[in-house]
Amino acid sequence: MAIGRAIVRVPRRISKGQTFKIQMVITHPMETGFRKDKKTGKIIPAHYITKVEFYFNGKRVTTMHTGAGLSRNPYFAIKMRASESGTLTIKYEDNKGGKWQKSVKINVS
């Protein structure tokens, strides 16, 4: 899988004002910079996600500042409440300048 690819899971339907869970997995090696390559003995350079931001209809919901201590292909989850349908956009970046985003529709009935 390509670095930065995200899988986001949200409920199909949400009642107005209901609290619901957003789950996401990002494909990323999350190297700490302390591990050695078994073949060469050289240190594998640090490469990890540093920030994850959640936006709903353009308004920021939350920001997470992360570091090298997360596992490979990290899992994130937040709870949110919505009173209208809209678009959830998740933006994330790593320490090597990689920037990605993923958007999903939220249907409120």
Sequence and secondary structure as in RCSB ss.txt:
>XXXX:A:sequence
MAIGRAIVRVPRRISKGQTFKIQMVITHPMETGFRKDKKTGKIIPAHYITKVEFYFNGKRVTTMHTGAGLSRNPY
FAIKMRASESGTLTIKYEDNKGGKWQKSVKINVS
>XXXX:A:secstr
  TT EEEE  S B TT EEEEEEEE    B S  B TTT  B   B EEEEEEEETTEEEEEEE  TTS SS E
EEEEEE SS EEEEEEEEETTS EEEEEEEE B 
